[in-house]
Structure formats: structure tokens, C-alpha cells
Amino acid sequence: MRKLGLIGGMSWVSTAMYYEQINKGIAKRLGGLASAPLLLESLDFAPVAALQAEGAWEQLADLMVVTAKRLEAAGAEGLLLCSNTMHKPYEQIAAAVSVPILHIGEVTAEKLLADGVKRAGLIGTRFTMSESFYRDRLEASGIAVSTPDPVTAQEIDRIIYEELAKGQVSRQSERRLKTCLTEMGKARQQAVILGCTELVLLVDPVANVLPVYDTTALHAKAAVEWILADEVGA
């Protein structure tokens, strides 16, 4: 198996899901006591979130580069960012290391295309919804992307940072997300992308008005495939 480095802690809640899902995926494929060879550096999300709010993306890019290099030096043969939003400085990170980085947007686009989805709603942090770094990956694959109205987008961003990143789930926020997805269905979207790794805490990908694409699960599945790529018969 190939060793994968995880840059996590953004937040620890979704990183725990990554760790569990990757290991379960390896165990399912190989059986027995098999588990994934992982290197994890879990960052303190408080200063990361503060820098995001300040728009200090160059500083954040520097932090990601240092972390990525440290994991590469420790023996990681590939890397994964356990966050949608922190793919914003992906190009700088990828240029600083010699190992591949599994891009969450590309993994998501591949699945949407395989399912024949051409129009999708995107929800996530305000950065993911409003900026081009994530949308471009999807639109380059021919997928038309739409986001919620500004008021709804602001509320989703608040829910992510004030609730989900702390592991908190409220019925009120569940209803708010359900309303958002219902509106996207009325707007004739074919699917909804959970463009924040914690959103699956609020949205059931199975029981919903539209097909829901859980980017955490898709990314973790891609990680399993990458780890096992050299295994005969895996």
C-alpha cells in the first residue's frame, strides 16, 4: 500500500470522518486487520479560521506548504487536504512538493460526470461558494454550478463556522439546509454538492429531495483507491 499524508484539523470533526472512512475502505477491500498507512498533521483550526476571515491567503498558503513539505519529508507518497475551502491555495501547495495531491473538486467532478449530472447546486463556506477556485474545477468538466441566494449563503457559512466545525448539530440548521435544497430542486438543479466537509452532519445524502454528493465520502473513497493502486487484486 502507498502511504498517504493527510493535512487535517480544518476542522477536526471532518478529519475524524476522513480517518474513519479511509480505514473502513481499506478494511473492506483487504479484509482482516488491514488498515490504511496514513500520516496525519492536524492543524489548530482557530488561527486558520481567523486568517481566512482576514483574507490572509498568502499566509495560509505558506502554512499549507510548510505542512505539506513536512509530511512529504516524513515519507508521504501522496497528500490529501481534509477540507474543501483550503483547496484555494492548492496550486501553491502542489508546486511546492513532488508528490501528488488528490484534489477534492476533481474527484467530485468525476463522479458527477459519471452520473450524468450537468447542473448542480453548490453549498459550502462563503469562500467555496463565491470564489472561482472550486467552481472552476467543476465548470471545466462541463458542469453548470449555482449557489444559494446571498442571505442563505451567509447563513450556511455561519452554520459551518459557528456550529459544524465545533461538532454541533441543531434541528433549526437541519431545517434551514433542507429548505435550501428544496429551493435548488425547484430551480431544476439535478443535484447538490456538499462543498464543505462538515455539511454531511446536517444533510442526509440518501434521504433528500435531490441527489446529494458528499465530498468527504468521495474524497475518502478516492484516497482508498490511490492507496491500493499498486496492490495486485485489490
Stockholm file with secondary structure:
# STOCKHOLM 1.0

chainA/1-234         MRKLGLIGGMSWVSTAMYYEQINKGIAKRLGGLASAPLLLESLDFAPVAALQAEGAWEQLADLMVVTAKRLEAAGAEGLLLCSNTMHKPYEQIAAAVSVPILHIGEVTAEKLLADGVKRAGLIGTRFTMSESFYRDRLEASGIAVSTPDPVTAQEIDRIIYEELAKGQVSRQSERRLKTCLTEMGKARQQAVILGCTELVLLVDPVANVLPVYDTTALHAKAAVEWILADEVGA
#=GR chainA/1-234 SS CCCEEEEECTTHHHHHHHHHHHHHHHHHHHCTTCCCCEEEEECCHHHHHHHHHHTCHHHHHHHHHHHHHHHHHTTCSEEEESCSGGGTTHHHHHHHCSSCEECHHHHHHHHHHHTTCCEEEEEESHHHHHSHHHHHHHHTTTCEEECCCHHHHHHHHHHHHHTGGGTCCCHHHHHHHHHHHHHHHHTTCSEEEEESTTGGGTCCSSSSSSCEEEHHHHHHHHHHHHHTTTSTTC
#=GC SS_cons         CCCEEEEECTTHHHHHHHHHHHHHHHHHHHCTTCCCCEEEEECCHHHHHHHHHHTCHHHHHHHHHHHHHHHHHTTCSEEEESCSGGGTTHHHHHHHCSSCEECHHHHHHHHHHHTTCCEEEEEESHHHHHSHHHHHHHHTTTCEEECCCHHHHHHHHHHHHHTGGGTCCCHHHHHHHHHHHHHHHHTTCSEEEEESTTGGGTCCSSSSSSCEEEHHHHHHHHHHHHHTTTSTTC
//
